[in-house]
Amino acid sequence: PNDDRCFIEVDGERYSWRDGEGVMFDETYLHYAENQSGQNRLILFCDIERPMRYRWAQAVNHWLGRNLMSAATAPNEEGDRTGGVNKMFKYIYAIRRVGKRLKAWNRTGYYIIKWILFGGIAAAIFFSV
């Protein structure tokens, strides 16, 4: 609708749709779209699959895409289901914003905390099995 109230935000960068302009983004980054313009919008999303060298990696990629994407579904109309990942988004994004602020303030501290958290999660998984 050529209105800044109709946008997609990807990893903190906002883009407002304009007639005749395309948008390409990596869906692995946190993203959401909003339309508060009062006008309908029609958007075509297409997945572009990167060729992979090994068939087993391709199979894993397809399985993850099929299962994780259903967990991340977003409602478009009244009565549509919302996936669990989508329900958790506001909490995940709040953590992401804190991480980005920490990284801008102290890059070394950010990486130390990041790897301590990853190590803690890995240890919790390893020792719970």
Backbone bond lengths (Angstrom), bond angles and torsions (degrees), N, CA, C in turn:
res aa  C-N    CA-C-N  psi(-1)  N-CA   C-N-CA  omega(-1)  CA-C   N-CA-C  phi
1 P - - - 1.458 - - 1.532 114.18 -
2 N 1.360 118.54 8.20 1.470 120.93 179.70 1.526 111.55 55.78
3 D 1.315 116.04 43.25 1.456 122.75 -175.74 1.527 107.99 -136.33
4 D 1.322 116.87 131.11 1.466 119.96 -178.42 1.526 112.99 -65.98
5 R 1.328 117.73 -12.02 1.467 119.93 176.39 1.526 111.79 -81.59
6 C 1.324 117.63 -3.91 1.469 123.71 174.79 1.525 106.02 -113.90
7 F 1.338 116.14 107.01 1.462 119.19 -171.15 1.522 111.70 -149.36
8 I 1.320 114.10 167.79 1.452 122.63 167.57 1.525 105.83 -123.86
9 E 1.335 115.67 137.93 1.454 120.49 177.20 1.516 107.56 -116.98
10 V 1.325 116.60 123.54 1.463 123.01 -178.74 1.524 107.99 -121.44
11 D 1.330 115.59 115.42 1.468 122.15 178.61 1.528 111.63 50.71
12 G 1.327 115.84 43.26 1.460 120.61 176.17 1.513 115.44 87.03
13 E 1.339 118.47 -6.83 1.468 121.24 177.85 1.520 109.55 -101.46
14 R 1.316 116.18 124.84 1.461 121.67 -176.90 1.527 110.38 -98.30
15 Y 1.343 115.79 137.72 1.463 121.77 176.49 1.521 108.33 -131.73
16 S 1.319 116.98 126.12 1.464 121.92 176.25 1.517 109.17 -94.84
17 W 1.323 115.83 133.96 1.456 120.10 -178.47 1.523 111.26 -69.02
18 R 1.325 115.20 141.67 1.462 123.01 176.05 1.521 108.32 -131.35
19 D 1.314 116.44 144.59 1.462 120.90 -179.89 1.519 110.94 -55.17
20 G 1.322 115.95 134.09 1.452 121.90 175.15 1.521 115.18 78.68
21 E 1.327 118.28 1.38 1.466 120.93 -179.77 1.522 109.83 -108.21
22 G 1.318 115.60 137.86 1.455 120.82 177.68 1.518 111.06 -96.55
23 V 1.317 115.41 159.16 1.461 121.81 177.46 1.518 107.33 -132.31
24 M 1.319 116.65 132.43 1.453 120.53 174.78 1.523 107.21 -126.44
25 F 1.344 116.65 132.80 1.455 119.78 178.88 1.520 109.53 -147.26
26 D 1.312 115.37 161.06 1.460 122.73 179.36 1.521 107.83 -90.22
27 E 1.332 116.42 113.60 1.456 120.00 -174.74 1.524 113.51 -70.93
28 T 1.333 118.30 -4.74 1.459 119.40 176.41 1.526 111.01 -77.60
29 Y 1.340 118.03 -13.80 1.459 120.93 173.43 1.522 108.44 -82.49
30 L 1.337 116.16 150.21 1.456 119.89 175.91 1.523 108.28 -60.44
31 H 1.329 115.74 131.72 1.452 119.53 -178.46 1.521 110.27 -152.47
32 Y 1.312 115.39 156.08 1.457 121.21 172.18 1.521 108.76 -155.92
33 A 1.312 115.01 159.07 1.461 120.69 179.75 1.522 108.49 -124.94
34 E 1.311 115.14 150.98 1.454 120.27 -179.07 1.521 109.01 -146.04
35 N 1.324 116.04 145.20 1.459 120.88 176.38 1.522 108.52 -134.47
36 Q 1.314 116.10 99.95 1.460 122.08 176.95 1.529 110.87 -108.25
37 S 1.340 116.16 18.16 1.466 120.51 -174.55 1.525 113.16 -78.99
38 G 1.326 117.43 -17.73 1.457 119.57 -175.74 1.519 112.85 84.15
39 Q 1.332 117.75 -2.79 1.461 122.58 177.86 1.520 108.88 -110.85
40 N 1.319 115.90 149.99 1.460 119.45 175.18 1.520 109.55 -72.32
41 R 1.299 115.32 152.22 1.467 120.64 174.81 1.517 107.33 -131.66
42 L 1.290 116.07 149.51 1.458 122.19 176.06 1.516 106.78 -125.22
43 I 1.332 115.71 119.30 1.458 120.98 -176.40 1.516 108.45 -128.36
44 L 1.310 116.43 134.33 1.460 122.51 177.28 1.523 108.34 -105.12
45 F 1.338 116.14 117.45 1.464 121.36 175.26 1.514 108.46 -101.73
46 C 1.308 117.11 132.89 1.466 122.65 177.40 1.522 108.75 -128.40
47 D 1.325 116.21 133.91 1.463 120.29 174.45 1.517 108.75 -86.14
48 I 1.309 116.14 134.02 1.460 121.65 175.07 1.514 106.47 -108.73
49 E 1.311 116.21 118.29 1.460 120.49 -176.89 1.522 110.33 -93.65
50 R 1.310 114.22 126.23 1.463 120.61 178.49 1.521 108.50 -78.86
51 P 1.333 118.44 129.80 1.466 119.60 178.58 1.529 110.37 -63.39
52 M 1.320 115.45 141.16 1.458 120.29 -179.62 1.520 109.39 -117.66
53 R 1.306 115.97 149.24 1.459 121.97 -175.43 1.532 112.31 -71.32
54 Y 1.329 117.06 -39.72 1.470 120.93 -173.52 1.527 111.22 -108.88
55 R 1.338 115.72 138.92 1.468 120.51 -179.73 1.522 112.21 -63.74
56 W 1.352 117.15 -37.78 1.461 119.30 -179.33 1.528 110.08 -63.83
57 A 1.331 117.51 -36.97 1.465 120.96 178.46 1.529 109.94 -67.23
58 Q 1.323 116.31 -38.36 1.466 121.18 177.29 1.528 110.24 -63.27
59 A 1.344 116.54 -42.11 1.469 121.10 179.36 1.529 110.67 -63.89
60 V 1.332 116.82 -43.19 1.469 120.57 177.80 1.527 109.69 -62.57
61 N 1.320 116.82 -43.23 1.458 121.76 179.03 1.535 111.16 -60.11
62 H 1.320 117.05 -43.42 1.472 120.68 179.43 1.526 110.79 -65.50
63 W 1.343 116.42 -43.31 1.464 120.00 -179.48 1.529 110.25 -62.04
64 L 1.336 116.38 -47.05 1.464 120.18 179.42 1.525 110.71 -61.45
65 G 1.318 116.45 -44.41 1.457 120.11 179.40 1.515 112.47 -60.06
66 R 1.315 116.02 -44.42 1.464 120.99 -178.87 1.528 110.91 -65.74
67 N 1.334 117.23 -45.78 1.462 120.67 -174.27 1.526 113.56 -83.30
68 L 1.309 117.74 -43.00 1.463 118.99 179.77 1.524 111.46 -70.70
69 M 1.318 116.95 -36.95 1.457 118.82 -178.89 1.527 111.57 -66.20
70 S 1.328 117.77 -33.38 1.466 118.72 176.84 1.524 110.26 -69.63
71 A 1.342 116.91 -30.01 1.465 120.39 177.01 1.527 111.36 -73.60
72 A 1.326 117.17 -16.82 1.463 121.38 -177.23 1.528 112.52 -106.69
73 T 1.324 117.88 15.63 1.464 119.56 -177.55 1.526 111.73 -62.30
74 A 1.314 114.84 145.92 1.463 121.58 179.02 1.524 108.48 -118.94
75 P 1.325 117.11 139.79 1.465 119.25 179.59 1.527 111.13 -71.93
76 N 1.315 115.80 136.98 1.460 120.91 175.78 1.520 111.48 -108.48
77 E 1.324 116.20 -26.16 1.462 120.94 -179.65 1.520 109.37 -134.76
78 E 1.306 116.02 164.71 1.459 122.21 176.82 1.523 109.71 -54.74
79 G 1.321 117.23 129.76 1.459 121.22 178.27 1.520 114.62 93.59
80 D 1.345 119.15 -10.34 1.467 121.27 177.27 1.524 109.96 -69.70
81 R 1.338 115.97 146.02 1.462 121.77 177.92 1.526 110.83 -73.89
82 T 1.327 114.86 150.51 1.460 121.53 172.02 1.517 107.34 -112.58
83 G 1.325 117.05 125.47 1.458 121.37 -179.84 1.522 112.03 -68.94
84 G 1.329 116.22 157.20 1.455 121.98 -177.81 1.517 113.45 -60.39
85 V 1.331 116.62 -40.04 1.466 120.32 179.23 1.524 109.50 -63.13
86 N 1.315 116.87 -40.32 1.458 121.29 179.81 1.529 110.76 -65.76
87 K 1.323 117.68 -36.34 1.463 121.27 178.14 1.525 111.17 -65.43
88 M 1.336 117.14 -32.53 1.470 121.47 -178.51 1.526 112.55 -83.99
89 F 1.327 117.77 -6.33 1.465 122.03 -171.94 1.520 113.46 -53.67
90 K 1.334 117.91 -46.48 1.466 118.83 -174.96 1.524 111.87 -61.92
91 Y 1.327 117.22 -32.03 1.467 120.45 178.27 1.529 110.60 -75.50
92 I 1.321 115.87 -43.03 1.468 120.62 179.05 1.527 109.98 -62.51
93 Y 1.325 116.65 -42.43 1.459 120.26 -177.49 1.525 111.35 -68.29
94 A 1.332 117.74 -34.60 1.467 120.61 176.74 1.525 110.01 -62.10
95 I 1.329 117.11 -41.94 1.465 121.63 177.28 1.526 109.67 -64.62
96 R 1.313 116.87 -41.43 1.467 121.73 179.80 1.532 111.16 -60.52
97 R 1.340 116.67 -42.63 1.469 120.28 179.50 1.525 111.39 -62.53
98 V 1.341 116.58 -41.16 1.470 120.43 177.07 1.527 109.67 -61.91
99 G 1.339 116.34 -43.49 1.462 120.97 178.67 1.518 112.32 -60.84
100 K 1.329 117.17 -41.49 1.465 120.58 179.81 1.531 111.02 -66.16
101 R 1.336 116.50 -38.98 1.471 119.39 177.43 1.522 110.86 -65.31
102 L 1.354 116.08 -43.09 1.464 120.53 178.65 1.527 110.63 -62.03
103 K 1.325 116.93 -42.75 1.465 120.87 -179.17 1.530 111.17 -63.68
104 A 1.330 117.15 -39.31 1.468 120.88 178.48 1.528 111.05 -67.89
105 W 1.326 117.13 -33.81 1.458 121.85 -177.55 1.525 112.12 -81.54
106 N 1.370 116.44 -43.65 1.465 120.80 -176.28 1.524 108.90 -149.88
107 R 1.304 115.95 93.31 1.472 122.02 -175.61 1.533 112.30 -60.53
108 T 1.321 117.77 -43.62 1.469 121.25 -179.83 1.526 110.53 -63.60
109 G 1.322 116.49 -46.15 1.467 120.54 177.99 1.518 111.91 -59.88
110 Y 1.334 115.81 -39.54 1.465 120.72 178.15 1.525 110.72 -57.82
111 Y 1.344 116.74 -49.32 1.465 119.73 -177.63 1.525 112.10 -68.54
112 I 1.318 117.96 -35.26 1.468 120.26 176.49 1.527 109.92 -62.04
113 I 1.325 116.80 -49.52 1.473 120.75 179.88 1.524 110.69 -63.71
114 K 1.323 117.06 -41.73 1.471 121.22 -180.00 1.521 110.83 -57.57
115 W 1.335 117.33 -49.18 1.467 119.67 -176.59 1.522 112.41 -74.03
116 I 1.322 117.98 -28.20 1.470 120.05 173.14 1.527 109.38 -65.44
117 L 1.335 116.92 -43.44 1.471 120.32 177.77 1.526 111.46 -63.08
118 F 1.336 117.19 -47.38 1.467 120.16 178.35 1.522 110.95 -60.14
119 G 1.334 116.71 -43.19 1.461 120.53 178.67 1.516 111.61 -63.13
120 G 1.326 116.72 -40.30 1.463 120.91 177.90 1.515 112.31 -63.95
121 I 1.320 116.72 -41.84 1.469 120.70 177.97 1.521 110.26 -65.05
122 A 1.335 116.82 -45.08 1.471 120.67 179.00 1.525 110.61 -61.77
123 A 1.339 117.52 -42.32 1.469 121.01 179.30 1.524 110.67 -64.68
124 A 1.338 116.91 -41.41 1.466 120.25 179.11 1.524 110.84 -62.10
125 I 1.321 116.81 -41.63 1.469 120.50 178.07 1.518 110.04 -66.65
126 F 1.322 117.46 -45.90 1.466 122.24 -177.69 1.526 111.34 -62.23
127 F 1.330 117.36 -45.93 1.464 120.28 -176.01 1.523 113.15 -80.29
128 S 1.334 117.91 -14.36 1.469 119.67 177.11 1.524 111.96 -83.84
129 V 1.322 116.63 -15.43 1.474 121.28 -179.30 1.463 111.55 -85.70
